[in-house]
Structure formats: structure tokens, C-alpha cells
Amino acid sequence: MTERGMSLIEVLIALAIVSVALTAGLRALGLSASGSQAMHERSLALLAADSVMAEMRLRRLFPEPGETVVSCRQGGLDLQCRQTVQPTANRFFRQVTIQTFLPNGPVLTELHATLASLP
């Protein structure tokens, strides 16, 4: 008479394989969630920078060269916008760079544009 069933070692090996697979799945899920959060922050940062640039164009602003940092809250995210204005060879144009970042955080987006002040 032969006994059918699994030995204790076979059960432990099966449990080890299942635990490795579950750990890998949870890690992949965690990376996906953090990647989604980062993409959400970058999207909001780009919207904030684009809004600042659109406001400058609509108000026909022609800022002096220099750098300013202002709050540019977007979608519930407390962002900061660093606006850097540089002169160009033509005095009627300015090169504007807007960097958006979380306070004390890395730059999330950078937007470049040229503003004109035609006589």
C-alpha cells in the first residue's frame, strides 16, 4: 500500500515559492504607486509653470532680468515657481525660464519661453 500526499518538505518548498512570488508582486505594486504619484506631481508642476507663463503673456508683462520665486499652488500641491529672466541680443526680447518644485525639493519641471515687447 502506497501513501499519497505531500511531505512536509514539499509543502515548505511550495510556501517558499509562493512567498517569493507575493513579495515580488507587492514590490512591483509599490513601485507602480510611487511612479504614479511622481507623474501626478510632475503633471501639476507643468500646469503651474504653464499658468505662470500664460499669465505673463496675457498681461503683456516684460519683466526685468533677474530671478524671483513665488508660490504657485496647483491641484492642492504647494509648489514654488522660480522665474529666471535673461536679456537677449535684441532688447525687445527676454528669455524666460520657469522651474517648478516642491519646497526644499528637486526641480519637477522646467519651461522655457521668449517674451517680446514690440514698440
Wavefront OBJ file of the C-alpha trace (Angstrom):
o trace
v 0.000 0.000 0.000
v 1.446 3.373 -1.069
v 0.533 6.535 0.701
v -0.494 9.548 -1.284
v 0.076 13.125 -0.204
v 2.803 15.669 0.164
v 5.658 15.546 2.573
v 6.448 18.424 4.904
v 9.480 19.430 2.802
v 7.346 19.656 -0.351
v 4.837 21.901 1.453
v 7.623 24.167 2.764
v 9.150 24.495 -0.725
v 5.749 25.381 -2.193
v 5.214 28.005 0.538
v 8.657 29.499 -0.124
v 7.905 29.801 -3.851
v 4.525 31.423 -3.166
v 6.062 33.888 -0.674
v 8.762 34.926 -3.174
v 6.108 35.480 -5.852
v 3.914 37.523 -3.491
v 6.872 39.629 -2.351
v 7.807 40.393 -5.959
v 4.185 41.309 -6.737
v 3.939 43.657 -3.765
v 7.219 45.333 -4.694
v 6.019 45.882 -8.264
v 2.753 47.325 -6.952
v 4.651 49.694 -4.631
v 6.899 50.901 -7.453
v 3.879 51.466 -9.662
v 2.138 53.522 -6.967
v 5.202 55.707 -6.314
v 5.713 56.185 -10.067
v 2.092 57.244 -10.412
v 2.489 59.765 -7.572
v 5.639 61.219 -9.155
v 3.876 61.531 -12.525
v 0.943 63.274 -10.841
v 3.291 65.786 -9.163
v 5.150 66.467 -12.424
v 1.882 66.979 -14.309
v 0.664 69.504 -11.735
v 4.065 71.228 -11.766
v 3.910 71.594 -15.549
v 0.402 73.048 -15.313
v 1.615 75.547 -12.709
v 4.577 76.647 -14.860
v 2.361 76.914 -17.928
v -0.162 79.017 -15.973
v 2.555 81.440 -14.841
v 3.808 81.778 -18.419
v 0.288 82.231 -19.805
v -0.413 84.957 -17.248
v 2.771 86.797 -18.242
v 1.778 86.681 -21.906
v -1.843 87.681 -21.321
v -0.869 90.613 -19.114
v 1.819 91.547 -21.661
v 4.466 91.613 -18.946
v 8.050 92.349 -19.919
v 9.986 91.686 -16.700
v 13.433 92.990 -15.972
v 16.282 90.453 -15.979
v 16.659 88.626 -12.690
v 15.238 85.806 -10.629
v 12.118 85.607 -8.482
v 10.492 82.755 -6.573
v 6.746 82.775 -5.980
v 4.195 80.323 -4.653
v 2.218 78.674 -7.458
v -0.173 76.250 -5.775
v -1.752 73.805 -8.186
v -4.219 70.972 -7.538
v -3.699 71.033 -3.779
v 0.072 70.821 -4.173
v 2.138 73.618 -2.584
v 4.578 74.350 -5.409
v 7.180 77.066 -5.847
v 7.935 78.662 -9.224
v 11.386 80.109 -9.857
v 11.221 82.612 -12.709
v 14.569 83.480 -14.312
v 14.586 86.282 -16.881
v 17.622 86.866 -19.098
v 18.207 89.560 -21.692
v 18.797 88.651 -25.318
v 20.837 90.280 -28.077
v 17.659 92.080 -29.157
v 16.465 94.459 -26.436
v 12.821 93.780 -27.363
v 13.023 90.119 -26.292
v 13.581 88.318 -22.983
v 14.393 84.655 -22.383
v 12.234 83.354 -19.532
v 12.755 80.079 -17.676
v 10.248 78.823 -15.119
v 11.286 75.991 -12.827
v 8.639 74.388 -10.639
v 9.488 72.461 -7.490
v 8.179 71.426 -4.100
v 9.629 73.460 -1.206
v 13.103 72.084 -0.417
v 12.671 69.539 -3.197
v 14.153 68.881 -6.631
v 13.000 70.691 -9.760
v 9.964 68.883 -11.162
v 9.588 70.785 -14.429
v 11.375 73.473 -16.411
v 9.668 75.597 -19.028
v 11.480 77.945 -21.446
v 9.922 80.734 -23.497
v 10.710 84.039 -25.137
v 8.696 87.161 -24.351
v 8.544 90.112 -26.707
v 7.897 93.799 -26.156
v 7.370 95.284 -29.545
v 7.383 99.084 -29.795
l 1 2 3 4 5 6 7 8 9 10 11 12 13 14 15 16 17 18 19 20 21 22 23 24 25 26 27 28 29 30 31 32 33 34 35 36 37 38 39 40 41 42 43 44 45 46 47 48 49 50 51 52 53 54 55 56 57 58 59 60 61 62 63 64 65 66 67 68 69 70 71 72 73 74 75 76 77 78 79 80 81 82 83 84 85 86 87 88 89 90 91 92 93 94 95 96 97 98 99 100 101 102 103 104 105 106 107 108 109 110 111 112 113 114 115 116 117 118 119
